[in-house]
Amino acid sequence: MLSGLTARYIKISSGYMGQLLEWPEVITEGVDIEDCRKSLEDAAREMVLAYHQQNKEIPIEHSLFETIMVEMA
């Protein structure tokens, strides 16, 4: 089964940090966004495998995200 996940990328001094919003434990770094994306995809696949091996429920189905508006002035 193929599932879409939401990646967030943050610029850091060594390049970029990536994190999956639906699965915050999946965090990687890369020298550029493409490298970080590849690492994040690899990390997500490894986490899926590890969760399956441990008979743990993957937390994705229970996530809900929405944008809220906050005045920043």
QUIMOVEN-V308496 format. One record per helix or strand. SS is the DSSP state (A for helix, B for strand). FROM is the first residue (numbers start at 0). LEN is the number of residues. Records with the same first field share a line. If there is no record, write none. Layout:
SS=FROM-LEN ; FROM-LEN
//
This chain:
B=6-6 ; 14-6 ; 26-4
A=32-21 ; 58-4
//
